[in-house]
């Protein structure tokens, strides 16, 4: 006999055939079959019991980035160089500079790479 059947027989005090039927019904319900109709109150209770409990319309929080002083100073130096040379440039935040050179438009993006992890 299956351990699950034995457990149901012991806890519910039912016969082996009833325990097997309970397991089959549970499997059918898990697959989405409707074995019996529920009243409005039962449907409401089922919905409450199966919900995760979180808010349905949670607003996403915007992550505030920390300003990297080294990157900011480096980008200021790059922009200072562009302003001393006869070229038109635009700065986008602390990471990008777009400029025109010989009729072509270029973008420089400043990326600070993470330090490699030390092996233990």
C-alpha positions as CSV (number, residue, x, y, z in Angstrom):
1,X,0.0,0.0,0.0
2,X,1.1,3.6,-0.8
3,X,2.4,5.7,2.2
4,X,0.0,8.5,1.1
5,X,-3.0,6.1,1.2
6,X,-2.0,4.8,4.6
7,X,-1.6,8.3,5.9
8,X,-5.1,9.3,4.7
9,X,-6.6,6.1,6.2
10,X,-5.0,6.8,9.5
11,X,-5.8,10.6,9.8
12,X,-9.2,10.6,8.2
13,X,-10.4,7.2,9.4
14,X,-11.5,6.1,5.9
15,X,-11.2,2.9,3.9
16,X,-8.5,2.1,1.4
17,X,-10.9,2.7,-1.5
18,X,-12.0,6.1,-0.1
19,X,-8.4,7.1,0.4
20,X,-7.5,6.2,-3.2
21,X,-10.6,8.1,-4.5
22,X,-9.5,11.2,-2.5
23,X,-6.0,11.1,-4.0
24,X,-7.5,10.8,-7.6
25,X,-9.9,13.7,-6.9
26,X,-7.0,15.8,-5.6
27,X,-5.0,15.1,-8.7
28,X,-7.9,16.0,-11.0
29,X,-8.5,19.2,-9.1
30,X,-4.8,20.1,-9.4
31,X,-5.1,19.6,-13.2
32,X,-8.0,22.1,-13.2
33,X,-11.0,19.8,-13.5
34,X,-14.3,20.9,-11.9
35,X,-15.5,17.9,-9.9
36,X,-18.3,19.9,-8.2
37,X,-19.8,23.3,-8.3
38,X,-19.0,25.9,-5.6
39,X,-21.2,28.5,-4.1
40,X,-20.3,32.1,-4.4
41,X,-18.9,32.1,-0.8
42,X,-16.8,29.0,-1.5
43,X,-15.4,30.5,-4.7
44,X,-14.5,33.7,-2.8
45,X,-12.8,31.6,0.0
46,X,-10.9,29.6,-2.7
47,X,-9.7,32.7,-4.4
48,X,-8.5,34.1,-1.0
49,X,-6.7,30.9,-0.1
50,X,-4.9,30.6,-3.4
51,X,-3.8,34.2,-3.8
52,X,-0.2,35.2,-2.9
53,X,-1.4,38.0,-0.6
54,X,0.5,40.8,-2.3
55,X,-0.9,43.9,-3.8
56,X,-2.2,43.6,-7.3
57,X,-1.1,47.1,-8.4
58,X,2.2,47.6,-6.8
59,X,4.1,50.6,-8.1
60,X,7.7,49.9,-9.2
61,X,10.3,51.7,-7.2
62,X,12.9,53.7,-9.2
63,X,16.4,52.8,-8.2
64,X,18.5,55.9,-7.3
65,X,22.0,55.6,-8.7
66,X,24.9,56.7,-6.6
67,X,27.1,59.4,-8.3
68,X,30.6,58.0,-8.9
69,X,33.0,61.0,-8.2
70,X,35.8,59.5,-10.2
71,X,33.6,59.0,-13.3
72,X,32.2,62.5,-12.9
73,X,35.6,64.1,-12.7
74,X,36.9,62.1,-15.7
75,X,33.8,63.0,-17.8
76,X,34.3,66.7,-16.8
77,X,37.9,66.5,-18.1
78,X,36.7,64.9,-21.3
79,X,34.1,67.7,-21.8
80,X,36.6,70.3,-20.9
81,X,38.9,69.0,-23.7
82,X,36.0,69.0,-26.2
83,X,35.1,72.6,-25.2
84,X,38.7,73.7,-25.9
85,X,38.6,72.2,-29.4
86,X,36.3,73.5,-32.1
87,X,33.7,70.7,-32.0
88,X,30.1,70.5,-31.1
89,X,29.4,68.0,-28.3
90,X,26.5,67.1,-26.0
91,X,26.8,65.4,-22.6
92,X,24.3,62.9,-21.5
93,X,24.5,62.4,-17.8
94,X,27.8,61.3,-16.2
95,X,28.5,58.5,-18.8
96,X,28.1,59.7,-22.4
97,X,29.4,62.3,-24.7
98,X,28.1,62.6,-28.3
99,X,30.1,64.7,-30.8
100,X,30.6,65.4,-34.5
101,X,33.9,64.8,-36.3
102,X,34.4,65.2,-40.1
103,X,30.7,65.1,-40.7
104,X,30.1,61.8,-38.7
105,X,28.5,61.6,-35.3
106,X,30.3,59.6,-32.5
107,X,29.4,58.7,-29.0
108,X,31.8,57.9,-26.2
109,X,30.4,55.9,-23.3
110,X,32.4,55.8,-20.1
111,X,32.1,52.4,-18.3
112,X,33.8,51.6,-15.0
113,X,34.4,47.8,-14.8
114,X,34.1,46.0,-11.5
115,X,37.1,44.6,-9.8
116,X,37.6,40.8,-10.4
117,X,36.6,38.6,-7.5
118,X,39.4,37.2,-5.5
119,X,39.7,33.5,-5.4
120,X,39.5,31.8,-2.0
